[in-house]
Amino acid sequence: MRPRIPVVLTMVMIASLVVSAVLLVMTSGEGAYTSYDGSWQGLSYLRGHLDDEGYDVEVLISSSSLLLSEEDPERTIFLSLGPERAYTLTEMHAIESFHGRGGRLILADDTGEMGPLAERFDVGFPSGQLYDENFQVNPSFVRVDVNLADQFSGTLLLNKPSYLIHSGGRVIAKSGGSAWVDRNGNGLRDLDNSTSGEPLGEKTIAVIMDHDLLFLGGGCAVFISDPSLFLNEMIHQEDNMEFISSLISYLLPDGGTIVIDDGVHQMDGASSVFQRGVLGLVFLLTDVNMKIIVGSMAVIVISTFVYLFDPPERLAHICLLDRTGLAELAELNLTGRDTIEIKKIILDRVRVRNSLSVEDFSKLGWGDVRKMIDDDRLYRFVRSNKSYTVEQLERILVEVTRWGG
């Protein structure tokens, strides 16, 4: 009698794979910028102030992909401060869709994790700390002027800020002409180093994109190059609190909901366990990358057991992915703008499968890459500059899943 895999053992193996895959995307920071943290680096003062102002404050501890179900985006602000991990492809789709339906965004960062999302709005968070001769006590505490239309003007106190580059939009906060960016991280302004590029000049600190659409019921995104002004330690410095209140009132003149994204931060204690469970569940149900990872890993393990416990000539496992719902592995919210992201996924899989470092892989010619891909359709997709429909991209994702497993 041929040995069979016990059902319980199979379920345990799959559950282990799911947990392992979820851990790959878990955050690992120190708990900064969480709304229930009463320490100097938390947001408890901000959350309490917003409650007192009459806003409906919701704390998101899982994934921003849940914004897809937001019923009243025109009266909702999505607030993300200093994320400790990059947003996934699915999460960026959800945020863009929320914005496209009239949602308001306040996105602040100084570490670069917000970069891929910001690029979709023609905004960049360059590396390098901004210094200015206009500071308070310590050069890291930079003072900048802010002017929010006719609603508010004053001075912000920032802590180790970055700066923004952007195409269009309305600048509402900027440094003075004595500011410079420490691009090489030595804490000094290098006058004689022509490669460091550290000239004096005004730098954008906060900008409102799609400003004109705000009064027509359209989406609006505000980018700020320093999330620290929202922290418990900083919120009462200079005019920080007044600026935050005015900005939120400007975006929601008739009141509404503010969703604070704690899902991109690591919570502490028992809350962390709950957060991990909820975040993992949401990722598995909504995120295309997680579906590909878990699906591929599950197929590998199950196929291995089938091989060990059944005769090798039995080939039924080859069709396993087809029987478990390939459509579930395709992202429902893909757009034509995701072509580049999918190309990156393919090339990174090729690199990893051939045990190459990023540096070694970048030295290869297209001929070498073509041999490694060994799939003419995927190779043409990677090399082509033509536009693809959503249906074509979904089919390519499915093909990558089959090929990559």
N, C-alpha and C positions, 0 to 999 in steps of 0.2 A: 504494500500500500504506500503510495507516495505521501510524504509528509506535507502538511498544509500549515500555513501561517495562522495562528490563532487570531480571532477577530480582535480580542482585547489587545494583543501585542501590536497589531497593525494600528489600532487607534492611538495607543501610547506613542508609537513612533511618529505618527503624523502630528500629534499634539506637541511633541518635543520639537519637531521641525517648525511648527507655527510659532512657538514661544521663542525659539532661537532667531527666527526671522524678525519677529517683533523687536527683539533686543537690539537688532542692528540699527534701528532708527530711533532708539530711545535717547533722550537728552541726558547730558552728563555734567551740567553746570553746578553752580553753588547755590542755586535757588534765588538768584537775583531777579528783580522785576516781576515778582508774583504778587497778586493783589491782596492776599491774606497775610503777607509777611510784614510784621510790625517792626522789623529791624531797619537799620539805616538804608539798606539796599532794597527794601520792599516798596509796595505801592498801596499800603493800607490807608495812608492819609488821603491819597487820591481817590480811592474807592469810597471812603467815607464822605469826602467832600461832594462827590458826584451824587451819592445817595441823598445828602442833605439838600442838594440843588433840585431834587425832584426827578432826576433821570432814572430810568429803569436800567439798572446795571446788571449785566449777565457776565459770568466768568466762564470762559471756554477752557476746559482742562484736557480736552482730547485733541481734535484736529479741526482746522479751519475749513476742511471740506464740508462741514456741516452748514456753512454759509449758503450752500446751494438750496437749503430749505427755508432760508430766511424769508418771511412772508411780507415784510414791510421795509425793504432796503432803503427807501427814500427818507425814512425816519430812524435810520440806524447808523451808528458809527462803529467800524471795526478798528480797534486800537491794539497795535502790536508794537512792543517796546523791547529793543535789544535782544532779538531772538538768539537762543543758544544753539540752534540748529537751523539749517536751511529748510525752506519750505519745499515739500515734494511737488512733483509735477501736477498731481491731482489737486493739491491744496492751492497751487497758483491758479489753476483753472477755476477753482471755486471762488477765489478772491476776485479774479478778473470778471467772472460772471456776476458776482454780487455788485461790483462797481458798475458794470454795464447796465444793470437794472436800476441804477440810481443810488447805490450804496455809497456811503462816505468812508474814507480810509484815513487814519492817522498812523503813519509808519515811521518809526524812529529807530536809528541804528548807528553804531560807530565801530562795528567789528567786521562788517562785510557779509554776514550771513543773509542779509536782506537783498544783496546784490542781484541775484537772478530774477527775483520778483520785481525789483525796482526797474530793471532793464526793460521790462514790458511796458513801462510808463515813460520811457525815455529819460530815466533818472539813474545816476550812478553814485555809488558811495566809494570814492577812491581811498586807498590806504594812506596812512600818515596822520599824525596828530596835528591839530591846528593850534598855533600859538598866536598871541597878540600882545602888543605893548599895553593894551587896555585890559588889565587883569586885576583880580582881587586877592591879596595876600600871597598867592602862589601862581606862577605862570600857567599852571594847568587849569586854573579857574578863570576862564575867559569871559569877559563881559561883551555882549553884543546888543545892538539896537534892534527893536522889532516894531513894525508898523502894520497893523491888521486893518486895512481900509480905514474907515472913519470910526471903527469900533474900539480900537485899543492901540496905544503906543506906549513904549516903555523900554526897560532894559532887562535882558535875561542874563543869568549867571550859569555858565556851562562848566562841566567837569570833564576834561580831556576830550573835547569834541573832535569830530572829523569835519568834513565839508561835503557839499554836493556839486555835481555837475548835472546839467539838465538842458533839455531842449524845449524852450517855451515855458509857460507857466508864469505865475506872479510871485516874485520874491517877497516874503514878508519878514525875513530876518537875515541879516548879513553882518559880517565882521567889518571892522574899520580898515582903512588903507594900510595900517601897520601890521596886518596879519600875515603869517607865512605858514607853510606846511612842512613839517619835519618828515621828509620822504624817506630818509635813511635811518630814522629812529635813534639818532645819537643825542637828541635833546638840544642841539645847537643849530643855529642858522648858518649854513655853510656858504660864505660869500665867494670863496675862490673855487668851489667845486662846480664846474659847468654841467656835470652830469646829474646833479641832485635836483636841480630845478626848484630852488627855494626862494623865489623873489617875493617882495612885499606886494600886497594888493588885497582888495576886497574879495571875500569868499562867501558863497551862499550857505546859510545855515538852515533855512526853512523856506519851502516853496509850495505853493498851491497849484497843482496841475488841473487842467479842465476847469479853470475858475469860472469861465463864462457859462458853463453848463449848469453850475450850481443853482442858478436862479431860474433855470428852465426845467428843473426836476431831474437833471442828469446826475451821473456819478461825479464824485470829486475826491481827489487823492492829495493828502498833505504829507510831504516828506520832511523829516527833521534829522539833522546829522548828529544829534546827541540825545539819547534817551534818558540821560541822567537827570535832566531838569524835572522829570516826573517823580523821582525817588523821594522817599520820606526825608532824607537828609537835605535835599536840594529844593524841594517844592516851595518852601517858604522863603527862599533866598531871592533878593531883588524883587522883580515883578513876575517870577515864574508862575505862581498860582494864578495871578490875574490874567496872564497870557493864556494859560491852559483853559481857564473858564471862558474867556472871550472867544477862543478858537472853537470850542465845543458849541457855544451859543451861536457862533457865526455859521457853523455847519448844520446845526439843528435849531433854527430860530423858534420853532414851535414845540421844542422838547422831543423826547423819543428815547431810544434804547442805545446803550453803549455796551458793546461786546468787547471785553478785555481778554486777549489771547494769552492764557497761562499755559496753553498746550505746547508752546515752544520753550518752556522752562521746566527745570526739574523741581518738583515740590518736595517738601521734607516730611519725614516721619510716616505715619499711617496713610496720609494723603497721597504719598508717592506710590504706594502699592495700588491704591484705587485708581490713580491716574494712569499707571502703566497698563492696568487691565482694560480701562475704557479706551485709552489711546490705541492699544493693540487691536481691540475689536473694531474700532472705526477704520483703522488702516486696512485691515483685512477685508472689510466690506466695501471700501470706497477707493483705495489707492491702487492704481494700475501697477506700479513698481512692486508693491507688496504681493499682489496677485501673481506676478511673473515669478518672483523669488520663491514664494511658497509653493506655487504650482510646479515649478521646475524641480525644487528639492524633493517634493513629495513623489514626483514621477521617478526620480533617480532611485530613491530608497525602495519604493514599491516594485519597480522594475527589477532591482537587484534581488529582492526576496523572491519574486516570481521566477527568476532565473535559477536561484539556488534550490527552490522547493519544487519546481516543475521541470520537465525535460527541456533542454535548450531549444528544441525544435518548435516549441510552442511560441508563436509570435504574436499572440493576442495583445500583449502589453504595449506593442508599438502604437496601437490605436487608442491608448488610454486617455490621452489628452482630448481626443475627439469625443470620447464617451463622458468626460467629466465637464463638458461645457466650455468649449473654447471661447464662446462669446463672452463669458464672464471675465476673460483675461483682457478684453479690449476695453479701453477707456471710453466711457460714454460721452465725455465732454472734450474730446480732442478737437483741435482746430488746425487749420493749415499752418499756423505759426509754430506747431510742435515738430515740424519736419527736422529741424536742426537737433532738437533734443533726442529724437529717435535715432538719428545718425550717430550721435555721441554714445548712446546706449550700445549700438551695434559695434562701434569701434572699440569701446571699452571692453566688451565681451571678448572680442578678438584678442585684445592685448592680454587680458587675464588668462584666457584659455591657452595662450602660448607662453605664459609665465614671463612676460616682458615688463620692465619698468616703463613708466611714462616717457622717460628720457630715451630709452632704447627704441621704444615703439615710434617715437617722433622722427627717428633717423631713417626709418624704412621708406622705400619708394612704393609707389602705387602697385607696381608689379608684385612686390612681396606681400602687400596687404591683400591683393586679389587672391593669391594662392592660399593665404590663411583663411579668408572668408569662404572660399570654395563654394560659392553660391552666386551664380551670375545675376540673379534678380536682386539680391541684397547688395551686391557690389555695384550694380548700376544705380540703385537707389542712393547709395552713399556718395557716388561720384556726381550724380545728376544735380542740376540746379533748377529743374522744372518744378512746378507746383503740383501738389498731390491733393486729392479730395480726402475728406474724412474717412470715407469707406476704404480708400486705398491705404491710408495710414493704419487703419484698424487691421486690415489684412496683413500688412507688413509686420505689425506687432505680433500677430498670431504666428507668422512665419519665423520671427525671431525667437519666440518661445519654443517652437518645435526644434529649430536649428540650434539654439543655445543650450537646450537641455542635454 
